[in-house]
Amino acid sequence: MAGSFRTALVALVASLLLRVPALAGTGDTSWMLKAKHGIFLHYPKRFWGGNVWHGPNNVNGIDLDENHDGHGLEFFFTSHPEVVQIQRAYVRRVIDAVNEFDNVFYEIANELEVGPWQHEMIRFVKDYEAAKPKQHLVYMSPGGRDRAGKWSLLPKKELLGGPADVYSVAGGWDRSYRGNPPVEEGLKPVFMDMDHVAAGDGDNEWNNNPATPWKLLTRGYHQCLYDFDYWKPGANRAKWDATRYNIGATVTYANRMNLVRMHPRNDLSSTTYCLADPGKEYLVYLPEGGKASVDLSAASGSISVEWFNPRSRETARGEGASGGAERTFQAPFGGDAVLYLKAK
């Protein structure tokens, strides 16, 4: 394929943006715009021959595979002034095209370990959007391919201390992310991107599990489902549908609550899965169903009780309770359960 066509890189920047506004304006879906797949596809090697940054494929005389290893990852490390200019021109055009939309956030290089370049581009996005009518979140993943093409993780402290608004966790940081995730500190919004924690074909006990959305919500995470079923339709359909439905159910409860004041509070429930604004609202997940005790000592007066069944998708009113002490609640159905308490 190399040499069979030649692209003017500046013209490519313009052409790639022609369809972006139409995509961003399609319904309620959030569009994550990735720098990696926007003007550079870095891996595996078999793609390099058709990459526009491969010398024979452009009229600019630029070949970014400076060490001739067949990857061209120098795109993210180069100080070549024309490449930097094209990168920034592309980013400006993306922002110009989608700034009017709410349902957009940006990702700077998915699954790459290129901290300095990513930080520079994140700051560039923020500076350019600062003068625009709307400002959007910028996301950074926790590592990936490094300059040598090897897999490398960024330390969590770099993501927390860096300029990105949102980050995702890496399974390599803590094995308990898969199954019993630690409470997130709430310093920044954080994704549990299943491609980074429970990858493979996605049809596994953590990614494709109706219980997972509730565990993640009550521990302080947003979920990014690795929805492999769309790649092989019909495979384990019922369970995939149940998982998707429960992700939607967590969104429904999140919208009902005053989410900005809610925090993970393992200490307030015997199940250790509790999201709470103490004294006002509590969302408790019971992985095994049955009984759960909840510390309502911060609440006063009467408490409304609602149960949600993740399997039947039905809600049921429970007998009212009162605050001021620890109370015990019994699920009215078998299997796992969700308990929602709200002070009246």
C-alpha positions in Angstrom: 0.0 0.0 0.0 2.9 2.3 0.7 3.4 4.8 -2.1 0.1 4.0 -3.8 -1.3 7.4 -2.8 0.2 10.6 -1.5 -1.6 12.9 0.9 -1.2 16.5 1.7 -1.3 16.4 5.5 -2.8 19.9 5.9 -5.6 19.0 3.5 -6.2 15.8 5.5 -6.8 17.8 8.6 -9.6 19.7 7.0 -11.2 16.6 5.4 -11.3 14.6 8.6 -13.5 17.3 10.2 -16.2 17.4 7.6 -18.3 14.7 9.4 -17.5 15.5 13.0 -20.4 18.0 13.7 -23.0 15.6 12.3 -21.7 12.8 14.6 -21.5 14.9 17.7 -25.1 16.1 17.2 -26.6 12.7 17.1 -28.9 12.3 20.1 -27.7 11.9 23.7 -24.6 9.8 23.1 -21.4 11.3 24.3 -18.6 11.4 21.7 -15.1 10.8 22.9 -12.7 12.3 20.3 -9.3 10.6 20.4 -6.1 12.2 19.2 -4.7 8.7 18.5 -7.3 7.6 16.1 -7.9 11.1 14.7 -4.7 11.6 12.7 -2.5 8.8 13.8 -3.0 5.0 14.2 0.1 3.7 15.8 -0.2 0.0 16.3 0.3 -2.7 15.1 3.1 -2.5 12.6 1.0 -3.8 9.7 -0.8 -0.4 9.6 2.4 1.6 9.2 2.6 1.1 5.5 -0.7 2.9 4.9 -0.1 5.6 7.5 -0.1 9.2 6.2 3.0 9.9 8.3 4.9 7.2 6.5 7.2 9.1 4.1 6.1 7.7 0.7 2.4 8.5 1.6 2.6 12.3 1.9 3.8 15.2 -0.2 5.2 17.0 2.9 8.4 15.0 3.0 7.7 13.9 6.5 8.6 10.3 7.7 8.0 9.9 11.4 9.5 6.4 11.7 12.9 8.0 12.6 14.3 4.8 14.1 12.9 2.6 11.3 11.1 0.2 13.6 7.9 0.2 11.7 5.8 2.0 14.3 6.2 5.7 13.8 5.6 6.4 17.5 7.9 9.4 17.0 4.7 11.2 16.2 4.3 11.7 19.9 7.9 12.6 20.7 9.0 14.7 17.7 9.9 18.4 17.9 9.5 18.6 14.1 7.9 22.1 13.8 5.6 21.2 10.8 4.3 18.1 12.6 3.6 20.1 15.8 1.8 22.7 13.7 -0.3 20.1 12.0 -1.2 18.4 15.3 -2.4 21.7 16.7 -4.2 22.7 13.6 -6.1 19.4 13.8 -7.0 20.0 17.4 -8.2 23.5 16.7 -10.4 22.3 13.9 -11.9 19.6 16.1 -12.7 22.1 18.8 -14.2 24.6 16.3 -16.4 21.8 14.9 -17.9 20.4 18.1 -17.7 23.2 20.7 -21.4 24.0 20.4 -22.3 20.5 21.7 -22.6 19.4 25.3 -22.2 15.7 24.7 -18.5 15.7 23.9 -15.3 15.1 25.8 -11.8 14.7 24.5 -9.2 12.0 25.0 -5.6 12.7 24.3 -4.0 9.5 23.1 -5.7 6.3 24.1 -3.5 3.5 25.5 -0.2 5.3 25.1 2.4 6.2 27.7 3.5 9.6 26.4 3.0 11.7 29.5 4.8 14.9 28.4 3.1 15.1 25.0 -0.3 14.3 26.5 0.0 16.9 29.1 1.1 19.5 26.5 -1.9 18.7 24.3 -4.3 18.7 27.2 -3.2 22.2 28.2 -3.4 23.3 24.5 -7.0 22.1 24.4 -7.9 23.9 27.6 -6.2 27.1 26.5 -7.9 27.1 23.1 -11.4 26.2 24.6 -11.1 28.9 27.3 -12.1 31.5 24.7 -15.0 29.4 23.4 -18.6 29.4 24.5 -18.3 25.9 26.1 -15.5 24.1 27.8 -15.4 20.2 27.8 -13.7 17.6 29.9 -10.4 16.2 28.8 -9.6 12.5 29.6 -6.3 10.7 29.8 -5.9 6.9 30.0 -3.4 5.3 32.4 -0.7 4.3 30.0 -0.1 2.0 27.1 2.6 1.7 24.4 5.8 3.7 25.1 8.3 5.0 22.6 9.8 1.5 22.1 6.3 0.0 21.5 6.3 -1.8 24.8 3.4 -1.6 27.3 4.0 0.8 30.2 1.7 2.1 32.9 1.7 5.7 34.1 1.6 6.0 37.9 -1.7 7.1 39.4 -0.2 10.1 41.0 0.7 11.5 37.5 -2.9 11.3 36.5 -4.1 12.8 39.7 -1.5 15.6 39.6 -1.7 16.2 35.8 -3.9 18.6 33.8 -6.5 16.0 32.7 -10.0 16.5 34.1 -10.8 12.7 34.0 -8.8 9.6 34.1 -9.3 5.8 34.1 -7.7 3.2 36.4 -5.3 0.5 35.3 -5.7 -3.1 36.4 -2.0 -3.2 37.0 -2.3 -0.7 39.8 -4.4 -2.9 42.0 -5.8 -6.4 41.3 -8.8 -5.7 43.5 -10.1 -3.3 40.7 -11.5 -6.5 39.2 -14.2 -7.7 41.6 -13.9 -5.6 44.7 -12.7 -2.2 43.7 -11.2 0.1 46.3 -13.0 3.3 47.1 -12.0 6.2 44.9 -10.9 9.4 46.7 -13.1 11.6 44.6 -10.2 13.9 43.6 -11.2 13.7 39.9 -13.9 11.8 38.0 -12.6 8.3 37.2 -13.6 5.6 34.8 -13.4 1.9 35.3 -12.6 1.3 31.6 -13.0 -2.5 31.3 -10.6 -2.7 28.4 -7.9 -1.7 31.0 -9.1 -4.0 33.8 -11.0 -6.9 32.3 -10.2 -7.1 28.6 -10.0 -10.2 26.4 -13.3 -10.9 24.8 -15.2 -8.9 27.4 -17.5 -11.8 28.2 -16.1 -12.3 31.7 -17.3 -12.3 35.3 -16.4 -8.6 35.9 -17.1 -6.8 32.7 -20.3 -8.6 31.7 -22.0 -8.8 35.1 -25.2 -7.0 36.2 -23.8 -6.5 39.7 -20.7 -4.6 38.5 -22.5 -1.3 37.8 -23.7 -1.1 41.3 -20.4 -2.0 42.9 -18.7 0.7 40.8 -21.3 3.4 41.5 -21.2 2.9 45.3 -17.4 2.9 45.2 -17.1 6.1 43.2 -16.5 5.1 39.6 -18.0 5.7 36.2 -18.3 2.5 34.1 -17.0 2.1 30.5 -18.4 -1.2 29.3 -16.2 -3.3 27.0 -19.3 -4.3 25.0 -17.8 -7.1 22.9 -21.2 -8.5 22.1 -21.6 -5.9 19.4 -18.6 -7.5 17.7 -20.2 -11.0 17.8 -24.0 -10.5 18.0 -26.0 -13.2 19.7 -23.3 -14.3 22.1 -24.6 -14.6 25.6 -27.3 -12.0 24.7 -29.4 -12.2 27.9 -26.6 -11.5 30.3 -25.3 -8.7 28.1 -28.7 -7.1 28.1 -29.0 -7.4 31.9 -25.6 -5.7 32.3 -26.5 -2.9 30.0 -29.9 -2.4 31.7 -28.3 -2.1 35.1 -25.8 0.4 33.8 -28.9 2.4 32.8 -30.5 1.8 36.2 -27.4 3.3 38.0 -27.8 6.4 35.8 -31.5 6.6 36.8 -30.6 6.6 40.5 -27.7 9.0 40.0 -30.0 11.5 38.3 -32.5 11.2 41.2 -29.9 11.8 43.9 -28.0 15.0 44.7 -24.9 13.2 43.3 -22.5 16.1 43.7 -22.9 15.7 47.5 -22.7 11.8 47.5 -19.5 10.0 48.5 -18.5 6.4 48.9 -18.9 5.5 52.6 -18.1 1.9 53.2 -18.2 2.5 56.9 -21.9 3.3 56.9 -23.2 -0.1 55.7 -22.5 -3.7 56.6 -22.3 -4.5 52.9 -19.4 -2.0 52.4 -21.1 -0.8 49.2 -22.6 2.5 50.1 -22.9 5.9 48.4 -24.1 8.6 50.9 -24.8 12.2 51.7 -25.0 11.4 55.5 -28.2 12.5 57.0 -29.9 12.9 53.6 -29.5 10.1 51.1 -28.0 6.6 51.0 -27.7 4.2 48.2 -26.6 0.7 49.4 -25.8 -2.4 47.3 -26.4 -5.8 48.8 -24.3 -8.3 46.6 -25.8 -11.3 48.5 -29.2 -9.8 49.2 -30.7 -10.5 52.6 -30.1 -8.0 55.3 -28.1 -4.9 55.5 -27.4 -2.5 58.4 -27.0 1.2 57.7 -25.8 3.8 60.1 -28.4 6.5 60.0 -27.1 8.4 63.1 -26.6 11.5 61.0 -30.2 11.5 59.9 -33.2 12.8 61.9 -36.9 12.2 61.4 -38.5 9.7 59.0 -36.6 7.9 56.2 -38.3 6.7 53.0 -37.2 3.2 51.9 -37.1 1.9 48.3 -35.8 -1.4 47.0 -34.7 -2.2 43.5 -34.3 -5.7 42.1 -31.5 -5.8 39.5 -32.8 -9.0 38.0 -36.5 -8.3 37.7 -36.0 -4.6 37.2 -38.8 -3.8 39.6 -38.9 -1.4 42.5 -40.7 -1.9 45.8 -41.5 0.5 48.7 -40.2 -0.7 52.0 -41.5 0.1 55.5 -40.4 3.5 56.6 -37.6 4.0 59.1 -36.3 6.7 61.4 -32.9 8.2 61.7 -30.7 8.7 64.7 -29.2 5.2 64.9 -28.1 2.1 63.0 -31.0 0.4 61.3 -31.3 -3.0 59.7 -33.2 -3.6 56.4 -34.4 -6.9 54.9 -34.7 -7.2 51.1 -38.2 -8.2 50.1 -36.9 -10.5 47.4 -34.1 -13.1 46.9 -30.8 -12.4 45.3 -28.8 -9.2 45.1 -30.6 -5.9 45.9 -30.3 -2.2 45.9 -31.5 -0.1 48.8 -32.3 3.6 48.4 -32.9 5.6 51.6 -33.9 9.3 51.7 -34.7 11.6 54.6 -38.1 13.2 54.2 
